[in-house]
Amino acid sequence: MYKITRVEEVSRNTLKPLNFNINKYINEELQEDEFLLNIEYFKDNEIYSTYPTLAYLHIAKLIKE
């Protein structure tokens, strides 16, 4: 079993793409006993928007029963 401990918002900035920022977060901020459960991607509702600009990372921990 697992428990979702937090949801982190990662956004695309003008210099780095979204996938770079997600990988950076995983490598630098994820704790030893945590894992990435799910990623939700969102994009702008503009006509020209084709790629996601925002992601929510669902971080979880394993729990013992």
N, C-alpha and C positions, 0 to 999 in steps of 0.2 A: 504494500500500500504506500501511497505517497500523499503529501500535503502540499498544496500550493502556498508558498511562503510570501511571494511578492510578484507583482507585475511591473516590469520596467518599460518605460517608453524610450524608444531609440528613433531618432529622426535623421533624415538625410540633410547634410549641410552642403553648401555650395562647392566645396572642394573635394569631398569624399563621398562615394556612393553609399547607399544604405547597407549593402552587404558587408562593406568594409567596417562600418560602425558596429554592426551586429557581431562580427567576428572579434573586433577589438573588445567589445563588452564581455563576450564569453571568455576570452583569454585573460582579461585583466580583472574583472569584477566577480566572476562566478566563484563561489567558495568551494572548498574541497568536498563537502558533503551535499552539494546541490547539483541539480541537473536541469537542462533546458527541456521543458515539457512540450511547449507549443509556441509557435510564432504566428501572430495575426498581422497581416499586411493591409495597409490602407493607402489609397491614393487620393489626390484632389479630385473634385468633381468638375474640373475645367475640361473643356473639349480637347485641348492639347495634351492633357495629362495621360501618359501611357504607362509610367512606371510608379511603383509604390514610393511614397515619400515618408511614411511613418510605419513603425512596427511596434507591437507590444509583445514583449518576451515574457512568457509565463515560466517562472522559476519555481521548482519544487524540491522537496527533501523526502527521502525515504523515511518511513516511520515504522517502528516495531510494534507489534500487537501483543 
